[in-house]
């Protein structure tokens, strides 16, 4: 993978991970009784709007990334964001990483490295 493709991949991974974590944070902050209260609080939470802006930027980085790598490779290496989101959930939200989750994420990472990390 070229240095340019790796740079785009970093933007994609960081953008997707940050977006997911900000969506979670906004959702937690919007906890209000009732359906309407929750969605109103969420709609006015700046974290939600920052996450949406990041996702918009990340979308264009994703398109650029897919334009310089084969589709199979791009999709596979971008799956690493699963690991990053899980680690971010642990760090920022105290979510548990059980043995089963660790095994599952390890198998995903190995699969990604074997399939997406290879050459042509």
C-alpha positions as CSV (number, residue, x, y, z in Angstrom):
1,X,0.0,0.0,0.0
2,X,1.4,3.4,-1.0
3,X,2.1,6.1,1.6
4,X,-0.8,8.1,0.2
5,X,-3.2,5.2,0.7
6,X,-1.9,4.6,4.2
7,X,-2.5,8.3,5.0
8,X,-6.0,8.1,3.7
9,X,-6.5,4.9,5.7
10,X,-5.4,6.7,8.9
11,X,-8.0,9.5,8.2
12,X,-10.7,6.9,7.6
13,X,-9.9,4.9,10.8
14,X,-9.5,7.9,13.0
15,X,-12.6,9.6,11.5
16,X,-14.8,6.5,11.9
17,X,-13.6,5.7,15.4
18,X,-14.0,9.3,16.6
19,X,-17.4,9.5,15.0
20,X,-18.6,6.3,16.7
21,X,-17.3,7.4,20.1
22,X,-18.8,10.9,19.8
23,X,-22.2,9.3,18.8
24,X,-22.0,7.2,22.0
25,X,-21.1,10.2,24.1
26,X,-23.9,12.3,22.6
27,X,-26.4,9.5,23.1
28,X,-25.4,9.1,26.8
29,X,-25.6,12.9,27.4
30,X,-29.1,12.9,25.8
31,X,-30.6,10.4,28.2
32,X,-33.9,11.9,29.0
33,X,-37.2,10.4,30.0
34,X,-39.4,9.6,27.0
35,X,-38.8,9.2,23.4
36,X,-39.3,12.9,22.5
37,X,-37.1,14.2,25.3
38,X,-34.2,12.0,24.3
39,X,-34.3,13.0,20.6
40,X,-34.7,16.7,21.4
41,X,-31.7,16.6,23.7
42,X,-29.7,14.6,21.1
43,X,-30.6,17.0,18.3
44,X,-29.2,20.0,20.2
45,X,-26.1,18.2,21.5
46,X,-22.9,19.7,19.9
47,X,-21.2,16.3,20.1
48,X,-23.7,14.8,17.7
49,X,-23.1,17.6,15.1
50,X,-19.3,17.2,15.5
51,X,-19.7,13.5,14.9
52,X,-21.8,14.1,11.8
53,X,-19.2,16.6,10.5
54,X,-16.4,14.1,11.1
55,X,-18.5,11.4,9.3
56,X,-19.0,13.7,6.4
57,X,-15.2,14.3,6.1
58,X,-14.5,10.6,6.7
59,X,-16.9,9.6,3.9
60,X,-14.8,11.6,1.4
61,X,-11.6,10.1,2.7
62,X,-13.1,6.7,2.3
63,X,-14.0,7.4,-1.3
64,X,-10.4,8.7,-1.9
65,X,-9.0,5.6,-0.2
66,X,-11.1,3.2,-2.3
67,X,-9.9,5.0,-5.5
68,X,-6.3,4.1,-4.8
69,X,-6.6,0.5,-3.4
70,X,-8.5,-2.6,-4.6
71,X,-11.9,-2.8,-3.0
72,X,-11.2,-6.2,-1.3
73,X,-8.1,-4.8,0.4
74,X,-9.7,-1.5,1.3
75,X,-12.7,-3.0,3.0
76,X,-10.6,-5.6,4.8
77,X,-8.1,-3.2,6.3
78,X,-10.8,-0.7,7.3
79,X,-12.3,-3.4,9.5
80,X,-9.5,-2.5,12.0
81,X,-11.9,0.2,13.1
82,X,-13.8,-2.5,15.1
83,X,-10.7,-2.9,17.3
84,X,-10.3,0.9,17.7
85,X,-13.9,1.4,18.6
86,X,-13.8,-1.4,21.2
87,X,-10.6,0.1,22.7
88,X,-12.1,3.6,22.7
89,X,-15.2,2.2,24.4
90,X,-13.0,0.7,27.1
91,X,-10.9,3.9,27.6
92,X,-13.7,6.5,27.4
93,X,-16.8,4.7,28.6
94,X,-15.4,1.9,30.9
95,X,-16.9,-0.8,28.7
96,X,-15.8,-4.3,29.5
97,X,-13.6,-6.3,27.2
98,X,-14.4,-9.9,28.1
99,X,-12.3,-12.9,27.1
100,X,-14.8,-13.8,24.4
101,X,-14.7,-10.3,23.0
102,X,-10.9,-10.4,23.1
103,X,-10.9,-13.7,21.2
104,X,-13.4,-12.5,18.7
105,X,-11.5,-9.2,18.0
106,X,-8.2,-11.1,17.8
107,X,-9.7,-13.4,15.1
108,X,-11.0,-10.4,13.2
109,X,-7.6,-8.7,13.4
110,X,-5.8,-11.9,12.2
111,X,-8.3,-12.3,9.3
112,X,-7.9,-8.6,8.3
113,X,-4.1,-9.0,8.4
114,X,-4.1,-12.2,6.3
115,X,-6.6,-11.0,3.7
116,X,-6.3,-7.2,3.6
117,X,-2.6,-6.9,4.4
118,X,-1.4,-9.1,1.6
119,X,-0.2,-7.9,-1.8
120,X,-2.0,-8.5,-5.1
